[in-house]
Amino acid sequence: MSRRTSLRVARNVAVAGFGAAALVSCADPNDTTEPPAVDPLVAQADLARRDAAAAQAAIAVLPDRSADLRLIADQRTAHAKALDTEIARVAGAYPNGSHSPGPAAATSTVAPAPPPNLDAMRASLSESQRSAAGLAPSLSGYRAGLLGSISAACGVYATVVLK
């Protein structure tokens, strides 16, 4: 073996040894850190899907209010999609598996429930409004603005659209 070859082998062994030591030092068997917290927007997206499903179901029993209920169902579905996109953006991946927005898939589904009456719809939307308004101050930037907008929209649906 030539001197040059032996120096290459020694260098490669040293680099491999350093790399292995670095990998072993990264794994701590006594690591008790908590896994990352669930994004607080997940619950908001679930509320949006719940409200959209309830409004869609209510159309069947309240045909005279179908235009209002369809508006609420469409807008709350749009809220859920916007929240899902933001959750994915912060996580670093989008629901379509890429690192850019595209057709988003729902992160969770809402079980079908019996169609609500208008009072139940108002109560559900008011709950969503309070939840979004309560969470918005703890966030910043776009996320806070998104929740503020959703809170305002839910308030309008509950007090104006479903009056």
N, CA, C and O of each residue as an XYZ file, in Angstrom:
652
protein
N       0.852     -1.157      0.000
C       0.000      0.000      0.000
C       0.909      1.233      0.000
O       1.882      1.309      0.749
N       0.572      2.174     -0.841
C       1.391      3.378     -0.935
C       1.102      4.299      0.255
O       0.104      4.146      0.959
N       1.977      5.226      0.446
C       1.817      6.169      1.545
C       0.539      6.984      1.365
O      -0.176      7.238      2.335
N       0.248      7.394      0.134
C      -0.933      8.194     -0.161
C      -2.211      7.404      0.158
O      -3.146      7.956      0.737
N      -2.258      6.136     -0.209
C      -3.422      5.300      0.059
C      -3.612      5.103      1.557
O      -4.737      5.151      2.054
N      -2.511      4.879      2.279
C      -2.625      4.674      3.723
C      -3.099      5.944      4.423
O      -3.838      5.855      5.404
N      -2.699      7.114      3.951
C      -3.181      8.379      4.532
C      -4.681      8.554      4.256
O      -5.414      9.023      5.127
N      -5.139      8.187      3.075
C      -6.576      8.263      2.756
C      -7.390      7.348      3.652
O      -8.444      7.736      4.156
N      -6.896      6.126      3.851
C      -7.601      5.170      4.702
C      -7.663      5.696      6.133
O      -8.709      5.626      6.778
N      -6.555      6.217      6.624
C      -6.511      6.753      7.990
C      -7.477      7.923      8.136
O      -8.173      8.039      9.144
N      -7.515      8.787      7.128
C      -8.420      9.929      7.151
C      -9.872      9.460      7.160
O     -10.686      9.969      7.930
N     -10.196      8.494      6.307
C     -11.570      7.993      6.243
C     -11.994      7.319      7.548
O     -13.137      7.466      7.981
N     -11.076      6.582      8.175
C     -11.382      5.934      9.450
C     -11.616      6.994     10.523
O     -12.524      6.860     11.343
N     -10.807      8.036     10.519
C     -10.963      9.106     11.513
C     -12.300      9.829     11.328
O     -13.003     10.098     12.302
N     -12.643     10.138     10.093
C     -13.914     10.822      9.810
C     -15.093      9.929     10.198
O     -16.057     10.404     10.798
N     -15.023      8.653      9.863
C     -16.103      7.721     10.211
C     -16.229      7.588     11.721
O     -17.340      7.541     12.248
N     -15.108      7.526     12.418
C     -15.134      7.432     13.885
C     -15.737      8.677     14.501
O     -16.527      8.587     15.441
N     -15.373      9.839     13.982
C     -15.932     11.092     14.487
C     -17.437     11.152     14.216
O     -18.209     11.569     15.079
N     -17.846     10.742     13.036
C     -19.271     10.732     12.690
C     -20.062      9.787     13.582
O     -21.154     10.133     14.034
N     -19.534      8.618     13.837
C     -20.223      7.656     14.703
C     -20.331      8.198     16.124
O     -21.367      8.049     16.772
N     -19.262      8.827     16.608
C     -19.290      9.396     17.963
C     -20.325     10.514     18.039
O     -21.034     10.637     19.038
N     -20.413     11.310     17.016
C     -21.392     12.400     17.013
C     -22.816     11.854     17.027
O     -23.677     12.384     17.730
N     -23.068     10.810     16.263
C     -24.407     10.220     16.245
C     -24.769      9.601     17.589
O     -25.896      9.755     18.060
N     -23.831      8.908     18.204
C     -24.098      8.276     19.491
C     -24.350      9.337     20.557
O     -25.200      9.151     21.427
N     -23.624     10.438     20.497
C     -23.800     11.474     21.512
C     -25.137     12.193     21.365
O     -25.614     12.796     22.327
N     -25.747     12.143     20.195
C     -27.051     12.781     19.984
C     -28.181     11.994     20.639
O     -29.190     12.583     21.026
N     -28.042     10.720     20.767
C     -29.100      9.881     21.331
C     -28.891      9.765     22.832
O     -27.894      9.198     23.281
N     -29.816     10.294     23.601
C     -29.737     10.231     25.056
C     -30.835      9.295     25.552
O     -32.014      9.643     25.475
N     -30.477      8.117     26.060
C     -31.505      7.178     26.520
C     -32.284      7.696     27.721
O     -33.387      7.219     27.992
N     -31.734      8.657     28.439
C     -32.415      9.219     29.604
C     -33.168     10.495     29.269
O     -33.600     11.220     30.166
N     -33.324     10.767     27.997
C     -34.005     11.991     27.553
C     -35.477     11.923     27.940
O     -36.197     11.025     27.505
N     -35.918     12.864     28.751
C     -37.310     12.876     29.217
C     -38.068     14.090     28.691
O     -39.112     14.448     29.237
N     -37.561     14.722     27.649
C     -38.260     15.890     27.118
C     -39.587     15.465     26.511
O     -39.722     14.371     25.963
N     -40.547     16.343     26.622
C     -41.887     16.079     26.103
C     -41.881     16.202     24.590
O     -41.114     16.991     24.039
N     -42.719     15.439     23.912
C     -42.833     15.624     22.473
C     -43.444     16.992     22.195
O     -44.082     17.571     23.074
N     -43.258     17.512     20.997
C     -43.789     18.831     20.698
C     -45.306     18.874     20.923
O     -46.020     17.906     20.658
N     -45.765     20.003     21.411
C     -47.193     20.171     21.693
C     -47.996     20.198     20.397
O     -47.488     20.567     19.338
N     -49.228     19.807     20.503
C     -50.120     19.854     19.348
C     -50.381     21.315     19.021
O     -50.598     22.133     19.915
N     -50.359     21.628     17.760
C     -50.607     22.995     17.320
C     -51.981     23.441     17.822
O     -52.963     22.724     17.628
N     -52.073     24.611     18.465
C     -53.357     25.061     18.998
C     -54.407     25.319     17.918
O     -55.597     25.411     18.221
N     -53.984     25.436     16.685
C     -54.948     25.666     15.611
C     -55.706     24.400     15.224
O     -56.728     24.479     14.543
N     -55.218     23.226     15.651
C     -55.892     21.971     15.318
C     -57.313     21.969     15.889
O     -58.260     21.590     15.199
N     -57.458     22.386     17.131
C     -58.791     22.426     17.747
C     -59.689     23.417     17.019
O     -60.890     23.185     16.884
N     -59.118     24.513     16.551
C     -59.917     25.503     15.816
C     -60.392     24.933     14.479
O     -61.523     25.181     14.061
N     -59.533     24.175     13.816
C     -59.921     23.544     12.553
C     -61.029     22.519     12.794
O     -61.952     22.395     11.989
N     -60.933     21.790     13.899
C     -61.984     20.817     14.230
C     -63.316     21.518     14.498
O     -64.367     21.035     14.079
N     -63.272     22.655     15.196
C     -64.504     23.414     15.429
C     -65.096     23.914     14.114
O     -66.313     23.907     13.934
N     -64.243     24.343     13.208
C     -64.732     24.826     11.905
C     -65.407     23.697     11.131
O     -66.462     23.897     10.530
N     -64.796     22.510     11.146
C     -65.410     21.375     10.460
C     -66.722     20.970     11.126
O     -67.681     20.605     10.445
N     -66.763     21.036     12.452
C     -68.000     20.720     13.182
C     -69.120     21.684     12.789
O     -70.243     21.260     12.517
N     -68.809     22.977     12.760
C     -69.813     23.975     12.402
C     -70.276     23.799     10.965
O     -71.465     23.931     10.674
N     -69.346     23.501     10.063
C     -69.706     23.310      8.651
C     -70.624     22.100      8.492
O     -71.614     22.156      7.763
N     -70.290     21.009      9.178
C     -71.122     19.798      9.101
C     -72.506     20.055      9.683
O     -73.508     19.593      9.137
N     -72.564     20.792     10.794
C     -73.860     21.093     11.417
C     -74.707     21.973     10.506
O     -75.907     21.737     10.361
N     -74.107     22.969      9.900
C     -74.856     23.848      8.992
C     -75.357     23.069      7.784
O     -76.489     23.262      7.340
N     -74.523     22.199      7.260
C     -74.930     21.384      6.112
C     -76.091     20.468      6.495
O     -77.030     20.299      5.717
N     -76.032     19.883      7.673
C     -77.110     18.995      8.135
C     -78.395     19.776      8.391
O     -79.490     19.268      8.152
N     -78.266     21.001      8.874
C     -79.444     21.811      9.185
C     -80.214     22.235      7.936
O     -81.401     22.551      8.021
N     -79.566     22.245      6.802
C     -80.258     22.630      5.558
C     -81.439     21.706      5.305
O     -82.480     22.146      4.817
N     -81.283     20.424      5.636
C     -82.350     19.451      5.385
C     -83.598     19.729      6.215
O     -84.717     19.507      5.753
N     -83.407     20.211      7.436
C     -84.561     20.438      8.309
C     -85.026     21.885      8.324
O     -86.110     22.185      8.825
N     -84.221     22.776      7.783
C     -84.573     24.197      7.718
C     -84.410     24.722      6.295
O     -83.571     25.590      6.052
N     -85.207     24.206      5.343
C     -85.012     24.605      3.948
C     -85.224     26.099      3.702
O     -84.650     26.656      2.767
N     -86.038     26.747      4.524
C     -86.253     28.181      4.340
C     -85.009     29.001      4.694
O     -84.903     30.160      4.292
N     -84.076     28.421      5.434
C     -82.825     29.101      5.796
C     -81.629     28.511      5.048
O     -80.483     28.718      5.445
N     -81.897     27.779      3.967
C     -80.819     27.061      3.277
C     -79.723     27.986      2.750
O     -78.547     27.623      2.794
N     -80.078     29.165      2.257
C     -79.046     30.078      1.734
C     -78.099     30.509      2.855
O     -76.882     30.531      2.671
N     -78.665     30.852      4.020
C     -77.830     31.272      5.149
C     -76.970     30.119      5.642
O     -75.779     30.289      5.905
N     -77.570     28.960      5.763
C     -76.836     27.795      6.259
C     -75.765     27.342      5.272
O     -74.690     26.900      5.679
N     -76.050     27.449      3.986
C     -75.048     27.089      2.974
C     -73.863     28.054      3.057
O     -72.711     27.637      2.942
N     -74.146     29.336      3.255
C     -73.082     30.330      3.415
C     -72.189     29.957      4.607
O     -70.962     29.970      4.501
N     -72.814     29.627      5.730
C     -72.051     29.260      6.926
C     -71.240     27.992      6.679
O     -70.068     27.922      7.047
N     -71.857     26.995      6.061
C     -71.140     25.740      5.780
C     -69.936     25.996      4.876
O     -68.850     25.473      5.128
N     -70.121     26.791      3.832
C     -69.022     27.077      2.903
C     -67.907     27.865      3.582
O     -66.727     27.561      3.408
N     -68.288     28.877      4.355
C     -67.276     29.710      5.004
C     -66.529     28.959      6.106
O     -65.317     29.117      6.255
N     -67.238     28.156      6.864
C     -66.555     27.401      7.918
C     -65.651     26.314      7.317
O     -64.620     25.973      7.896
N     -66.040     25.773      6.155
C     -65.151     24.842      5.444
C     -63.893     25.572      4.980
O     -62.790     25.033      5.066
N     -64.064     26.799      4.488
C     -62.910     27.605      4.077
C     -62.014     27.916      5.285
O     -60.788     27.916      5.170
N     -62.634     28.181      6.441
C     -61.840     28.413      7.652
C     -61.013     27.174      7.987
O     -59.825     27.284      8.289
N     -61.629     26.008      7.933
C     -60.910     24.768      8.246
C     -59.734     24.570      7.294
O     -58.650     24.169      7.718
N     -59.945     24.848      6.014
C     -58.862     24.690      5.034
C     -57.735     25.676      5.299
O     -56.561     25.317      5.205
N     -58.085     26.923      5.631
C     -57.046     27.922      5.925
C     -56.260     27.531      7.172
O     -55.038     27.679      7.210
N     -56.949     27.040      8.177
C     -56.270     26.592      9.400
C     -55.380     25.387      9.117
O     -54.252     25.324      9.606
N     -55.874     24.430      8.334
C     -55.071     23.254      7.980
C     -53.805     23.662      7.228
O     -52.728     23.117      7.471
N     -53.939     24.615      6.321
C     -52.780     25.087      5.551
C     -51.765     25.750      6.469
O     -50.561     25.541      6.320
N     -52.244     26.545      7.413
C     -51.327     27.209      8.350
C     -50.658     26.198      9.270
O     -49.464     26.316      9.548
N     -51.395     25.219      9.739
C     -50.820     24.169     10.595
C     -49.709     23.446      9.834
O     -48.627     23.207     10.370
N     -49.992     23.107      8.590
C     -49.002     22.399      7.778
C     -47.795     23.277      7.471
O     -46.664     22.792      7.462
N     -48.024     24.559      7.221
C     -46.912     25.467      6.928
C     -45.951     25.530      8.110
O     -44.735     25.475      7.929
N     -46.494     25.645      9.312
C     -45.644     25.723     10.504
C     -44.919     24.399     10.734
O     -43.775     24.380     11.187
N     -45.592     23.296     10.419
C     -44.978     21.978     10.596
C     -43.909     21.712      9.539
O     -43.070     20.828      9.716
N     -43.933     22.464      8.449
C     -42.923     22.309      7.412
C     -43.335     21.425      6.261
O     -42.531     21.180      5.362
N     -44.553     20.939      6.259
C     -45.051     20.115      5.155
C     -46.532     20.394      4.994
O     -47.220     20.757      5.949
N     -47.000     20.223      3.801
C     -48.407     20.454      3.510
C     -49.141     19.125      3.384
O     -48.516     18.091      3.147
N     -50.465     19.145      3.541
C     -51.234     17.904      3.486
C     -51.032     17.096      2.202
O     -51.205     15.878      2.204
N     -50.665     17.771      1.101
C     -50.456     17.034     -0.136
C     -49.072     16.395     -0.198
O     -48.692     15.831     -1.224
N     -48.305     16.484      0.922
C     -47.005     15.828      0.996
C     -45.851     16.667      0.491
O     -44.698     16.246      0.586
N     -46.130     17.834     -0.040
C     -45.070     18.680     -0.568
C     -44.704     19.756      0.443
O     -45.193     19.758      1.573
N     -43.852     20.657      0.029
C     -43.489     21.791      0.868
C     -44.079     23.074      0.299
O     -43.590     24.169      0.579
N     -45.131     22.933     -0.501
C     -45.848     24.094     -1.017
C     -47.340     23.805     -0.958
O     -47.749     22.647     -1.043
N     -48.162     24.846     -0.813
C     -49.599     24.598     -0.682
C     -50.179     23.987     -1.938
O     -49.681     24.208     -3.042
N     -51.208     23.238     -1.761
C     -51.899     22.594     -2.869
C     -53.238     22.138     -2.376
O     -53.716     22.640     -1.359
N     -53.866     21.205     -3.055
C     -55.149     20.718     -2.559
C     -54.962     20.085     -1.189
O     -54.249     19.092     -1.046
N     -55.602     20.661     -0.192
C     -55.429     20.199      1.178
C     -56.469     19.154      1.534
O     -57.630     19.234      1.133
N     -56.023     18.185      2.289
C     -56.931     17.170      2.815
C     -57.223     17.500      4.268
O     -56.371     18.053      4.965
N     -58.397     17.173      4.722
C     -58.772     17.433      6.107
C     -57.904     16.604      7.037
O     -57.602     15.444      6.755
N     -57.503     17.217      8.161
C     -56.666     16.490      9.103
C     -57.486     15.607     10.020
O     -56.956     14.663     10.607
N     -58.741     15.890     10.150
C     -59.615     15.034     10.942
C     -61.030     15.161     10.397
O     -61.349     16.099      9.667
N     -61.846     14.227     10.753
C     -63.215     14.263     10.278
C     -64.157     14.438     11.452
O     -63.816     14.138     12.596
N     -65.344     14.927     11.149
C     -66.346     15.146     12.176
C     -67.435     14.106     11.986
O     -67.960     13.941     10.884
N     -67.771     13.412     13.052
C     -68.813     12.389     12.980
C     -70.159     13.044     12.713
O     -70.434     14.119     13.246
N     -71.010     12.412     11.891
C     -72.308     13.000     11.619
C     -73.148     13.073     12.891
O     -73.140     12.165     13.722
N     -73.859     14.162     13.011
C     -74.728     14.374     14.168
C     -76.121     14.698     13.661
O     -76.286     15.049     12.493
N     -77.108     14.589     14.505
C     -78.442     14.958     14.069
C     -78.474     16.445     13.708
O     -77.744     17.241     14.298
N     -79.306     16.815     12.756
C     -79.364     18.225     12.344
C     -79.745     19.126     13.524
O     -80.696     18.834     14.249
N     -79.009     20.208     13.712
C     -79.310     21.112     14.814
C     -80.421     22.098     14.446
O     -80.722     22.306     13.270
N     -81.014     22.688     15.459
C     -81.954     23.779     15.194
C     -81.161     25.087     15.184
O     -79.950     25.075     15.403
N     -81.824     26.199     14.934
C     -81.114     27.469     14.842
C     -80.454     27.855     16.169
O     -79.354     28.409     16.173
N     -81.108     27.571     17.279
C     -80.503     27.908     18.575
C     -79.208     27.124     18.796
O     -78.224     27.670     19.294
N     -79.215     25.863     18.429
C     -78.007     25.051     18.567
C     -76.900     25.553     17.635
O     -75.727     25.557     18.008
N     -77.272     25.975     16.428
C     -76.281     26.528     15.491
C     -75.678     27.808     16.061
O     -74.462     27.996     16.025
N     -76.533     28.688     16.586
C     -76.039     29.934     17.187
C     -75.089     29.634     18.351
O     -74.036     30.261     18.477
N     -75.465     28.680     19.192
C     -74.616     28.326     20.333
C     -73.273     27.771     19.871
O     -72.234     28.114     20.436
N     -73.282     26.929     18.863
C     -72.053     26.342     18.337
C     -71.144     27.418     17.743
O     -69.937     27.428     17.982
N     -71.737     28.313     16.977
C     -70.946     29.396     16.373
C     -70.422     30.351     17.441
O     -69.303     30.852     17.327
N     -71.213     30.605     18.469
C     -70.759     31.471     19.564
C     -69.594     30.830     20.312
O     -68.648     31.514     20.705
N     -69.667     29.519     20.507
C     -68.559     28.806     21.145
C     -67.289     28.914     20.297
O     -66.199     29.144     20.821
N     -67.442     28.747     18.987
C     -66.289     28.864     18.087
C     -65.727     30.283     18.120
O     -64.512     30.477     18.090
N     -66.615     31.267     18.183
C     -66.170     32.660     18.256
C     -65.347     32.895     19.517
O     -64.251     33.452     19.451
N     -65.869     32.472     20.662
C     -65.162     32.671     21.933
C     -63.825     31.915     21.949
O     -62.823     32.429     22.444
N     -63.819     30.713     21.413
C     -62.596     29.922     21.397
C     -61.508     30.597     20.564
O     -60.361     30.699     21.001
N     -61.863     31.054     19.374
C     -60.888     31.727     18.508
C     -60.439     33.047     19.122
O     -59.255     33.381     19.076
N     -61.380     33.804     19.698
C     -61.029     35.085     20.318
C     -60.134     34.875     21.536
O     -59.249     35.689     21.798
N     -60.350     33.812     22.269
C     -59.528     33.535     23.437
C     -58.112     33.108     23.088
O     -57.176     33.397     23.833
N     -57.946     32.425     21.968
C     -56.634     31.930     21.570
C     -55.812     32.984     20.819
O     -54.585     32.994     20.920
N     -56.467     33.857     20.080
C     -55.770     34.829     19.229
C     -54.716     35.660     19.971
O     -53.617     35.826     19.443
N     -54.997     36.190     21.166
C     -53.974     37.011     21.834
C     -52.699     36.253     22.211
O     -51.652     36.869     22.410
N     -52.777     34.934     22.309
C     -51.581     34.171     22.673
C     -50.700     33.870     21.464
O     -49.598     33.342     21.615
N     -51.174     34.200     20.282
C     -50.412     33.960     19.057
C     -49.938     35.293     18.498
O     -50.241     36.346     19.057
N     -49.203     35.251     17.407
C     -48.732     36.504     16.811
C     -48.828     36.423     15.291
O     -48.987     35.350     14.708
N     -48.727     37.566     14.689
C     -48.678     37.663     13.240
C     -49.898     37.109     12.546
O     -51.034     37.320     12.972
N     -49.639     36.395     11.467
C     -50.711     35.868     10.625
C     -51.656     34.970     11.409
O     -52.871     35.034     11.220
N     -51.114     34.138     12.281
C     -51.951     33.191     13.030
C     -52.948     33.926     13.920
O     -54.109     33.527     14.007
N     -52.510     34.988     14.575
C     -53.415     35.779     15.412
C     -54.471     36.464     14.538
O     -55.649     36.498     14.893
N     -54.050     36.999     13.417
C     -54.989     37.651     12.508
C     -56.002     36.679     11.938
O     -57.178     37.015     11.797
N     -55.558     35.483     11.609
C     -56.461     34.465     11.086
C     -57.532     34.130     12.115
O     -58.715     34.056     11.783
N     -57.120     33.929     13.362
C     -58.095     33.614     14.403
C     -59.004     34.797     14.703
O     -60.187     34.605     14.983
N     -58.482     36.007     14.650
C     -59.321     37.189     14.848
C     -60.385     37.292     13.775
O     -61.536     37.625     14.057
N     -59.996     37.005     12.544
C     -60.936     37.029     11.428
C     -62.001     35.941     11.573
O     -63.184     36.181     11.328
N     -61.576     34.763     11.967
C     -62.516     33.653     12.160
C     -63.483     33.974     13.299
O     -64.679     33.703     13.197
N     -62.967     34.545     14.374
C     -63.815     34.917     15.502
C     -64.872     35.934     15.067
O     -66.048     35.800     15.406
N     -64.450     36.937     14.323
C     -65.395     37.956     13.856
C     -66.447     37.346     12.935
O     -67.630     37.674     13.033
N     -66.021     36.468     12.051
C     -66.972     35.837     11.129
C     -67.994     35.000     11.888
O     -69.188     35.058     11.592
N     -67.534     34.226     12.862
C     -68.464     33.401     13.648
C     -69.456     34.276     14.404
O     -70.628     33.921     14.534
N     -68.994     35.410     14.899
C     -69.887     36.339     15.577
C     -70.966     36.864     14.651
O     -72.129     36.973     15.038
N     -70.579     37.187     13.431
C     -71.552     37.667     12.438
C     -72.543     36.566     12.093
O     -73.744     36.818     11.998
N     -72.052     35.361     11.908
C     -72.973     34.257     11.578
C     -73.990     34.050     12.693
O     -75.179     33.874     12.425
N     -73.530     34.071     13.943
C     -74.410     33.784     15.075
C     -75.393     34.905     15.339
O     -76.543     34.637     15.688
N     -74.980     36.154     15.185
C     -75.848     37.271     15.582
C     -76.547     37.981     14.436
O     -77.584     38.610     14.646
N     -76.006     37.897     13.237
C     -76.614     38.606     12.111
C     -77.251     37.641     11.111
O     -78.431     37.760     10.782
N     -76.458     36.691     10.637
C     -76.945     35.784      9.599
C     -78.070     34.895     10.126
O     -79.056     34.675      9.422
N     -77.942     34.387     11.333
C     -78.960     33.486     11.908
C     -79.907     34.215     12.864
O     -80.439     33.598     13.787
N     -80.124     35.509     12.660
C     -81.006     36.272     13.574
C     -82.436     35.779     13.539
O     -83.291     36.314     14.246
